[in-house]
Amino acid sequence: MEEGRMPKATLSIFTIITMPSTFFPLCIFTLLLSSLSTTISSSSSQPSSYKYGDALSKTLLYYEAQRSGRLPYNQRATWRHHSGLTDGLEQGVDLVGGYYDAGDNVKFGFPMAFTMTMLSWGIIEYGQQIVAGGEYAHTLEAIKWGTDYFIKAHSHPNVLWVQVGDGYTDHYCWQRPEDMTTSRRAYKIDENHPGSDVAGETAAAMAAASIVFRRTNPHYSSLLLEHAQQLFEFGDEFRGKYDESIGEVKGYYTSVSGYKDELLWAALWLYKATDNVEYLKYVIENAVSFGGITWAINEFSWDVKYAGLQLLATMLPRDKQMSQQSNNILQQYRSKGEHYVCSCMNKSSSPNANVDRTKGGLLYIRQWNNMQYVSSAAFLLTVYSDYLQETNQMLNCNGDLISPSDVFAFAKSQVDYILGSNPSGMSYIVGFGGNYPNKVHHRGASMVSYKESKGFIGCTQGYDKWYWRGDPNPNILVGALVGGPDSDDQFNDRRGNYVQTEACTYNAAPLIGVLAKLQGLEEDSSKANEVILVSSS
């Protein structure tokens, strides 16, 4: 969670091109007005490919550094220790576990759920490549650490605990999670205090995870699915935005897009997990009223799910017995989903509808934590290019036909920018390569490890002694994807520059699957070259 005075809600004032006029009172929209047809630049001194397997391994390690609760014996981020061991005690519920969202010590359920959804989607699409990369067990552990927490947090069919800690008091202090003295109050949604958005996203996360664990842990998979179904029913029956029920989340993770995208998103994941046609009917019947086929969106994020659900609906296997009307609606989902892909590819019907790019070729949505939008775009474009390839189709951007390989090539260019193919030669994944941020805005990483020094660090003492230091962080937050450069490809590696140097769990989650695929392609290419060398010798 980014620090400072600017409210977190600014992260979610999202780009919109077309929307139902009835939605105008809900929030403020930002139009992307400029189109840059800049080609992607790459210095000749920069590699054309990277050690994607190494990036994959390091990215998964980041999630161990973000763990809250009692850490396991095989904890690899060894500078961390147990924390938040009394979470939920005041409210009489066990809420120990889960993840801190970013550089602070608060557990926000909404972005945590999206993180788990994306980790699960990555393994669903690229499980074989993750296995080949030797990271399947670590990916399952990362997901289960989150879903175990959600099982606790869903303490009753119509109750979900969605936050532990208070952002305002937390930001007043700069403390290691092991030393926390700030409020650990827990907040919940229920029938009288609805939160369909966070209930829907948590349902999506648990449904997606149920698919992941279906073979390796069928009992756990069934348990997750049961919780997912209950949460969806709860969120659908008692509708409302969670930030209107819990004022404490405003300014941090406000649900600007509302809850209708999350309900459609959850229904799609439940359909994939159950094959129950009732969930698909829900997606079709609510396509117009919930904005599924009326919104054309230029971002996909923890708040705004439309582009993701539109492409997910597009890629569903078609039932030959489906009515023509249902097929037409799914085709409209495809049209809106492809708007997102085309706008990322700089091929939208209107130049003003294209996503901005930096001169170095990076997709640029907004100043604050822009990398979250880049990683999610790279994932959606990669998955969709696979779908187009498998179905022998082209992307049609207003008559301009684009091959699946071109879509994937652009997705790869975004990953390569993250890993170092950029004007600064900077890797924005901490610990990857030789040049990466070393003053990440992160409480635990910026102070001496609790394992090294168990001496208590007070609330403001952390600011006085550690926050303002010019030295690199004593602990490397390996695998963290920071907020990234500005619109001019400039990056200021300074701890107080939370807009650029803070990492979030949902930044890195979409990269897991893409990195695994890239590693697999790299290995295939290497093996092919070996065969050529052998045959020519």
N, C-alpha and C positions, 0 to 999 in steps of 0.2 A: 504494500500500500504506500503510495507516494506521500511524502511529508509535505508540510508547509501550509500556507493559507488557502491556496487554490483548492476548491472542493473537488473530490474525486469524480463527481458527476460530470465534470468537463471531459472525462475520458469517453463518455457515452453520448455526447451530443453528436449524433451520427449523420453521415452523408445520406441524403435521400434524393432520388431523382423523380420518382412518381410515388404518390401515396394517396389514400382516400382522404378527401377533404375533411371528413368527420374526425380525423386524427389530429388536426392542427392544434386543438386546445391542450393536447396531452403534453407536449414538450416543444422545445426549440430545435430547429433543424439547421444544419450548416450545409450549404451547397458548395460543392467543389467546383470552382469557377474556371480553373485554368487547366490546360492540357499540355503536357510536355511530351514531345515525341522524341526526346533524347534517347539515343541508343546507349546501351550499357557499355561503360568504359572499363577497361581492365589493363592495368600496367603490365608491361611485358615481364617485369620482375616478379610478378605474382603468379603462383601456380595455377594451372588450368583445372586442377582437381585437388581435393584435400583428403586427409585421413578421416573419412566420414565415420568409420567405425570408432575411432578415438573420440570424435565429437559426440557420438551416440552414448558411449560409455560415460563420458564426463557429464553429459546433460542429465542422465539418470542419477548420477551421484549427487547432483544438486538437491534432489528431493529428500535425501537423507539429512542434509543440512537444515532443511525446513521443518523437520519433524518436531511435533510437540508431544509431550507425554513421557512415558518410561521407555527409554531407548533399548533396542535389543542387543544381544551379545555380539551380533555380527555387524553392528553399526560401523560403516566405513568412514563417515565424516567424524573422525575421532576427536576433533576439537569441541564437539557438542556433548552435552550431558542432559540428564533428565530435567524436565521443566513442565510447568502447568499441571502438577500432580494432584491438585485440589480443584481443578476445573469442574464446575457444576455442583460442587459440594454445597454451596450456599442455597441452591435451588433444589437440592435433594435428588440430583440425577448425575450419573457418571458421564462426564464429557471429557475425560482424559484421552488425549490422542489427537489425531488430525494433523493439519499443517498450518503454520504461520504463512500468511499470503505473500509476504514480501520481506521488507527490511525491518518490519516492526514485530510486535509480539501479540497481535490480535488474530483470532481465528474467525475469518469471515466465510460463512457457509456458501454464499452464492458463487464467488469466484473459485472456491475450492471444488465445488461440484462440477463446474465447467472444466476445470483442470482434469478431473477424473474422467469426464466424458471424453475429452480429447485423447488422453492416454489410452483409454479403452478403444476408441475408434482407430487409433494408430496400430494397435496390436491386432485388431480385427482385420484391417486391410493388409498389414505387412508383418503378420506373425511369423511367417516362415523366414523372412529376412532378419527379424529380430532374433530368432532362434540361431540362425547362421552366424549372427554377430556375437553370439554368446551372452546376450543381455535379456533373454526371455524371463529368467527367474527374477532379475532385478526389476523388470517392468511390472511383473505381477506383484512384487512386493510393494512397489510404489502405488499401484492402484489399490491394493488391499489395505494399505495403511490409511487411505482415505475412506474406503467403503466400510471398514470396521468402525470408523468414527461415525459415519452416517447411520449405521445400524443403532448405535447408542443414542445418537441425536434424535432419531425417530422413535421416541419413547412411547408413543400412542398413535393409533391410526390417523388421528387428526391433530397431532402435535409434532412439530419439528423445531428443534433448537438450532438457530441459524447464526448465532454469533456468541463468542466468548471473549470478553475484554471490551474495553471502551477506547475508541480511537483517539478521543480528545485527551484523556489522561495518559494514554500510552505515548502520545507524541510529545507530551510535556517532559517525559523522561527518556534518557538514553541509557538503557540497561540491557545486559545480557538476559536472554529468556530464563536462564538459571537463577537470576537475581530478582526477578520481577517483584515489584511492590505496588504496582498499579492495580486498578480494579479488574477482577476476573468475573464480574457479573455476567451471567448468561441471559440470552434473549431468545424468545420463542415466537412462533406463529401458531395459531390455533383457530378454532371456529369463529371466535370473536375478534381475532386479530389476524386476518388472512394474509397470505403471501404466495399467491399462485405462481409467481415468477421463480422464487427460490424453491418452492415445492416441485415445480415442473422440472427445473434443472437438476435437482437432486434425484427425481424420478428417472430422468434421462441417464444420469450418471450410473445409477444402480441397474437400470435395464441394460445399458451397454456393457457394464462390467459382468452382468449375468451371462452374457454371450461369451465373454472372455474366459470365465471360469467353468463353463459348461462341461468341458471334458476333464479338466484337471481336478476340479472340486465340485461335483454336481450338487451336493447338499448345499454348499455355500451359494452356488449359482441360484438354486431354488429360493433360498432365503432372500437374496438380493432382489429377485424378481417379485417376490411377495411384497417386499417393502416398496418397490418401484410402483407397483399397481395401486397400493394403498395411497401412496403420496400423490399419484396422478388423480385419483378419485377425490382426494381431499382438496387438492388445488383447483380442480375443475368445479367442485360443488360450492366451495367457499372462495369466491373470486375476489381478488384485490391485490394491490401492489404491496410488497413487504415493507418498503420504506415509508409507506403511509401508516403502517401498523407499528413499526419500530423506528422512531425518529433518530436513534443513535447511528443508523447506517447512512443517513443523509450526509453528503459531503465526502463519503468514502466510496460506497458501492451503491449509489442510487440507481434504481431500475428505470432509466429514461425511456427505454423502448416499451415499457409496460410488461404485462404478463402473457399476452396472447401468443407471442412467438415461442415462449417456453412451453406452453401447453401443446402447441403443434409439434414442437421438437420432441417433447416427451412421448407424445402419441406415436410418432414415427419410430422412435427407439423401442417402444413397447411392441409395436407391430413387428419390428425386426427380431425382437427377442421371443415373441410368442406365436407369430403367424396368425394371430387372432384378427380377423378381418374387421372387427368392430373398431379397432384403433385406426385402421386405414380409412374407414368410413368417417371417423371423426375428423381426420385430416382433410378429406374431400368436402364434407358438409360444411366445415368452418373455413374453407379456403378463402372466401371473400370477406366474411365478417371479422376474421382474425388477421387479415392482411397477408395471408400466405401467397396469394396470386395478385395482390394489388400493390405491394411494396417492391421497388427496385432499389436494392441496397448496395452500397460500395464498401461495406466493411463487415467483418465477421468477428465477434468478440464475446467476452463473458456476458455482456449485456444484450447484444444484438445478434439473434440467431437466424434471422431470415435467410441470408445467403446459404448458410449451412443446411438448413432444413429444406430449402428449395432444391438444392443439388442432391441431397439425400433422397428426396421424393422422386427426383428424376431417375436415379439409379436403381430404384426398386424394380424387381422383376415384374413384368406385366402379366396379369391374369387374363387369359383369353376370354373368360366369361365376364369380364368387367364391362360395364355398360359404356356406351359411346360417350355419355356425359362425363363419367368418371375419367375416362381416358383423355377427354378434352381438358379437364381440370388439371390432371397431371401434366399435360402438355404446357399448360399455362405456368405451372410451377417451374417447368424446365425453362420457359422463356425468361422468367424473372431470375432464375439461377444463372443462366448464361449471360444475362446482363452483367452480373457481378464478374464473371470470368472475362468477358469482353472488355469491361472497364479496366480491369487489372492489366489486360494485354494492350491497352491503349487503342482499342478498336471499337469503342462505343459509337452508337449512331450520332451522338452529339459530342463534339470535342470537349465541351464543358462537363460531360458526364464521366470522363476518364479520370482514373485516380492519378493524382500528381506523382511525379518522380523527382528525385534529386538529380543533380548533374551526373552523379556516380551511378544512377540507375535504380536506386532504392525506391520502392513504393512508399509514398509519404501521405499519411492520413492526417496526423496532427502532431503537434510538438511534444506532448506529454506521453512518454512510453510508447513511441511509435512502433517499436519492434514487435509488440503484441499483434499488431495488424499484419505485419510482414510475415510472421511465422504462420499465422492462421491462413493467410492467402496462399503461401507456399504449399501448405497441406491440402487445401481445397483444390487448388489447380493440379496438384500431383494426382490426387485421387480421381479427379474428373478426367484428366488426360488418360489415365488407365482405363476408365470406363469407355471413353471414346475409342480407344485402341481395341479393346476387347469386343466392342460392338461394331467395329469397322465403320465408324462415323467421323465426321469432321465437325469442328466448332464453326457455327455459322454466325458471324458478327455482321448482321445487316448485309448479307450477300457476300461478304469477304470470308472465304473459307480458310480456316486455320487448322493445320494438322495437329493430332495429339502430341506428336514429338515436339512441335513448336511450343505448345502450351507447357509441356513438361520442361523444356529448355528454359523457359522464362522462370518457372518455379525454382529450378536449380540455380539460376542466376541470383535469385534472392537469398537462397541458402549460402551460396558462395560469397555474396556480399557480407553476410553475417560472419562468415568464417575468416574473412580477410581480403577478399577481392573488392576493395574500395579505395578511394583516394588516400585515406590515411594508413592503409595497410594494417588496420586494427581488427583484431578478432573481438566480436562483441559477446562471445561466449567465454566467460572467465575461466582461465586455466588452459585454454586451447591455443596452441601456437605460441609464438614468442612475444607477441605484443597484444596485451589485453588489459582491460581496466583493472587497476589494483587498489582503487579507493572506492570500492562499491558502497553505496548507501545501505548499510546493513548493520544492525546493532551487534549481533553476535560475532560477525566476521571482523568488525572494526575494533574489538577489544580483546585483551588477552584471554585465552581459552580458560574456561572454568577448570579444565583438567590440569592446567599449568598453575593457576593461581585461584584458589577458592575464596580468597579475600573478597568480602562483599563490596560491590560497586553500587553506590547510591544513585538515586534518580537523576540529580543534576551533576553528580560527580562524573558520570559518563560523558556528558557534554564538555565539562571542563578539561578532563584529562585525555579523552579519546576522540571525540567528534571533530574537534578543530585541528587535530594533528595533520601535518603535511606528509607524514610518512605513509607508506602503503599499509593496508590492513594486515594485522599479524596473522590472520587466518584467511586462506584463499577460498573463496566461495565457488569452488570448482563446478562448472557446468551451468552456472547462472547466465541467463540471457538478459542483459541490461536493456534500459530504455532506448539506447542508441543515439545516433547523431541527429543534428538538426536538418533543416531543409537545404542547407549548403554543405552537407556531409561533414560538418564540424562537430567534434566531440570534446567536451571539457571533462577530463577525468578528475573530478573533485567530489569528495564525500557529501558536501552540502548541495551539490547539483543533482538533487533527487529526480528531477525531470528526465535526466539522461542516465544516471548511474545506479538507479534502483532497479533491481530485478524482481520479477513476480512469477509465481508458479505457473500461471497460465501463459506466460510468454514462451516458455520452453516446451510445454506439453505437445503442441502441434508438430514440433520438429522431430519427435521420436520416430514416427513412422517414415517421414521423408528421409531422415538420415539413414535409417535402416535400408530403405530402397536404394539410396545412392551408394551405400557400401556394397550392397549386393551387385549392383551394376558394375562397380569398380572391380570387384572380384571376378565377375564374369568376363570383363574385358581383359583382365590380367591373365586368366586361364586361356582365353582365346589367343592372346599374344604368345603364350608359352607353346601352344599347339603349333602355331605358325613357325616359331623358331625351331621346334623339334623337326617339323616336316621339311624345313628348308636346309637342315644340317646334314 
